[in-house]
Amino acid sequence: MLDYLIRRLLIGLLTLVLITFVVFALIRNMPGTPLTLTQAAGDPSRVMNKEDLARLEKIYGLDKPWPQAYLVWIGNLAQFDMGRSISRKEPVTELIAQRVGATLMLTITSLLLTYLLAIPLGLWSTIRAGTSAERTVSVVLYMLYSLPSFVAALFLQIVLAVKLGWLPLFGIVDTQTFDGLSTLEKAGDLFRHAILPVTCFTYGSLAYYARFVKANMEEVIRQDYIRTARAKGVSELRIVVHHAFRNTLIPLVTLIGLTLPSLLSGAIILELIFVWPGMGTLFFESIGERDYPTIMGLTLMFSLLTLAGQLLADVLYAVVDPRVTYQ
């Protein structure tokens, strides 16, 4: 196992270098720079002259060719320095730290709800397969899975926030009253603002995971050992939960590992719709501002999580299935 982990870590390191190299090349070759975009959005009568522009480019390292600038970025990263945001004038690590909590509030809640609801729903659908209740649930799940989350977000905002006024329209808190609330009232305000985003984050994954569990369960229950258990008089519930479900954990573990990057990347469109100050919004804003250090810091984080998720999934294979070995 140790040899396998070392080999995977080395391959992951090489992959990480290639990803960051390609992304760095792409963003440095996009039209415009942080300085020219700032100039274009400013007062035309206060345009910087060429000398001032060249001086700022030297300060921010924009005067170097992008391969040389990439090596400088790698050197700073080796010293645990992700650089300083050009547009926000703050260290990238601090910017990420400010946004990570808001995203985790949505994604972790959504992930827990998805698994807590999808697994029992998938098992129930397997036990009640062919019944009218199971078919009705399947149709509803298909409808939810086919409904784009941004469409659902806009619909819920119109109905629950605008027309009925039951929930806030956007934001993470009520900025006008939040500071004067008690601790319990602040938690309630956060909860009310998170209901709509969490719902939109969750329903699509819930539908997919429930159908995923059911599809794998239907394949497993056709195996010979399941027929043997039924012939011995084992109850259907015990067969599904104790015998069949354990063998569906391997593909489920794959999905768990691959969902790790989404814990921090969030959903850019949903965060923009709900004006949620998370990582997805920061990434979108940074691309529009050509904020190279922030883009690279977020890309590095998302890439690390993707590689770590894949490694975690491979390790969990050996945990859930004794037949899998990496010796």
Backbone hydrogen bonds, N-H to C=O, Kabsch-Sander energy under -0.5 kcal/mol:
donor,donor_aa,acceptor,acceptor_aa,energy
5,L,1,M,-2.6
6,I,2,L,-2.5
7,R,3,D,-2.4
8,R,4,Y,-2.6
9,L,5,L,-2.5
10,L,6,I,-2.2
11,I,7,R,-2.3
12,G,8,R,-2.7
13,L,9,L,-2.2
14,L,10,L,-2.1
15,T,11,I,-2.5
16,L,12,G,-2.4
17,V,13,L,-2.1
18,L,14,L,-2.2
19,I,15,T,-2.5
20,T,16,L,-2.4
21,F,17,V,-2.2
22,V,18,L,-2.3
23,V,19,I,-2.6
24,F,20,T,-2.5
25,A,21,F,-2.1
26,L,22,V,-2.3
27,I,23,V,-2.7
28,R,24,F,-2.0
29,N,25,A,-0.8
29,N,26,L,-0.6
30,M,27,I,-0.9
37,L,33,T,-2.5
38,T,34,P,-1.5
39,Q,35,L,-2.2
40,A,36,T,-2.4
41,A,37,L,-1.6
42,G,38,T,-0.7
42,G,39,Q,-0.9
46,R,43,D,-2.1
47,V,44,P,-0.9
53,L,49,N,-2.3
54,A,50,K,-2.4
55,R,51,E,-2.2
56,L,52,D,-2.3
57,E,53,L,-2.3
58,K,54,A,-1.9
59,I,55,R,-1.9
60,Y,56,L,-2.4
61,G,58,K,-0.6
62,L,57,E,-2.5
63,D,57,E,-1.1
64,K,61,G,-0.6
69,A,65,P,-2.5
70,Y,66,W,-2.3
71,L,67,P,-1.7
72,V,68,Q,-1.9
73,W,69,A,-2.3
74,I,70,Y,-2.5
75,G,71,L,-2.3
76,N,72,V,-2.4
77,L,73,W,-2.4
78,A,74,I,-2.1
79,Q,75,G,-0.6
79,Q,76,N,-1.0
80,F,77,L,-2.3
81,D,76,N,-2.1
82,M,80,F,-0.5
85,S,90,E,-3.5
89,K,85,S,-1.0
92,V,83,G,-2.3
95,L,91,P,-1.9
96,I,92,V,-2.6
97,A,93,T,-2.2
98,Q,94,E,-2.0
99,R,95,L,-1.3
100,V,96,I,-2.2
101,G,97,A,-0.6
103,T,99,R,-1.6
104,L,100,V,-2.6
105,M,101,G,-2.0
106,L,102,A,-1.1
107,T,103,T,-2.9
108,I,104,L,-2.1
109,T,104,L,-0.6
109,T,105,M,-0.7
110,S,106,L,-2.5
111,L,107,T,-2.8
112,L,108,I,-2.6
113,L,109,T,-2.3
114,T,110,S,-2.4
115,Y,111,L,-2.2
116,L,112,L,-2.6
117,L,113,L,-1.8
118,A,114,T,-3.1
119,I,115,Y,-1.4
121,L,117,L,-1.8
122,G,118,A,-2.8
123,L,119,I,-2.4
124,W,120,P,-2.7
125,S,121,L,-2.3
126,T,122,G,-1.5
127,I,123,L,-2.2
128,R,124,W,-2.7
129,A,126,T,-1.0
131,T,128,R,-2.0
135,R,131,T,-2.2
136,T,132,S,-2.2
137,V,133,A,-2.3
138,S,134,E,-2.4
139,V,135,R,-2.3
140,V,136,T,-2.2
141,L,137,V,-2.5
142,Y,138,S,-2.4
143,M,139,V,-2.3
144,L,140,V,-2.5
145,Y,141,L,-2.6
146,S,142,Y,-1.8
147,L,143,M,-0.8
147,L,144,L,-0.6
152,A,148,P,-2.1
153,A,149,S,-2.4
154,L,150,F,-2.0
155,F,151,V,-2.4
156,L,152,A,-2.8
157,Q,153,A,-2.2
158,I,154,L,-2.2
159,V,155,F,-2.5
160,L,156,L,-2.3
161,A,156,L,-0.9
161,A,157,Q,-1.0
162,V,157,Q,-2.4
163,K,158,I,-2.6
164,L,159,V,-2.1
166,W,160,L,-2.0
167,L,160,L,-1.4
171,G,274,F,-3.2
175,T,173,V,-1.0
177,T,174,D,-0.8
178,F,174,D,-2.3
180,G,177,T,-0.8
181,L,178,F,-1.7
186,K,182,S,-2.6
187,A,183,T,-2.1
188,G,184,L,-2.1
189,D,185,E,-2.2
190,L,186,K,-2.5
191,F,187,A,-2.4
192,R,188,G,-2.4
193,H,189,D,-2.1
194,A,190,L,-1.6
195,I,191,F,-1.0
196,L,192,R,-0.5
198,V,194,A,-2.6
199,T,195,I,-2.3
200,C,196,L,-2.2
201,F,197,P,-2.4
202,T,198,V,-1.9
203,Y,199,T,-2.2
204,G,200,C,-0.5
205,S,201,F,-0.5
206,L,202,T,-2.9
207,A,203,Y,-2.2
208,Y,204,G,-2.1
209,Y,205,S,-3.0
210,A,206,L,-2.3
211,R,207,A,-1.9
212,F,208,Y,-2.4
213,V,209,Y,-2.8
214,K,210,A,-2.1
215,A,211,R,-2.6
216,N,212,F,-2.1
217,M,213,V,-2.4
218,E,214,K,-2.5
219,E,215,A,-1.2
220,V,216,N,-1.9
221,I,217,M,-2.7
222,R,219,E,-0.7
223,Q,220,V,-2.3
226,I,223,Q,-0.6
227,R,223,Q,-1.5
228,T,224,D,-2.3
229,A,225,Y,-1.8
230,R,226,I,-2.1
231,A,227,R,-2.2
232,K,228,T,-1.4
233,G,230,R,-1.5
234,V,229,A,-2.1
239,I,235,S,-2.2
240,V,236,E,-2.4
241,V,237,L,-2.6
242,H,238,R,-2.2
243,H,238,R,-0.9
243,H,239,I,-0.9
244,A,239,I,-3.0
245,F,240,V,-2.0
247,N,243,H,-0.5
247,N,244,A,-1.0
248,T,245,F,-1.5
249,L,246,R,-0.8
252,L,248,T,-1.3
253,V,249,L,-2.9
254,T,250,I,-1.4
255,L,251,P,-1.4
256,I,252,L,-2.0
257,G,253,V,-2.4
258,L,254,T,-2.0
259,T,255,L,-1.3
260,L,257,G,-0.9
263,L,259,T,-0.6
263,L,260,L,-1.3
264,L,261,P,-1.4
265,S,261,P,-2.2
266,G,262,S,-1.5
268,I,266,G,-0.5
271,E,267,A,-2.6
272,L,268,I,-2.1
273,I,269,I,-2.5
274,F,270,L,-2.5
275,V,272,L,-0.7
276,W,271,E,-2.8
278,G,276,W,-2.6
282,L,278,G,-1.8
283,F,279,M,-2.5
284,F,280,G,-2.3
285,E,281,T,-2.7
286,S,282,L,-2.3
287,I,283,F,-1.9
288,G,284,F,-1.9
289,E,285,E,-1.7
290,R,286,S,-0.6
290,R,287,I,-0.9
291,D,286,S,-2.6
292,Y,290,R,-1.7
295,I,291,D,-2.4
296,M,292,Y,-2.5
297,G,293,P,-2.2
298,L,294,T,-2.4
299,T,295,I,-2.6
300,L,296,M,-2.6
301,M,297,G,-1.9
302,F,298,L,-2.7
303,S,299,T,-2.5
304,L,300,L,-2.4
305,L,301,M,-2.2
306,T,302,F,-2.1
307,L,303,S,-2.5
308,A,304,L,-2.7
309,G,305,L,-2.5
310,Q,306,T,-2.0
311,L,307,L,-2.2
312,L,308,A,-2.7
313,A,309,G,-2.3
314,D,310,Q,-1.9
315,V,311,L,-2.2
316,L,312,L,-2.5
317,Y,313,A,-1.3
318,A,314,D,-0.9
319,V,315,V,-0.8
320,V,316,L,-2.5
321,D,317,Y,-2.1
324,V,321,D,-1.9
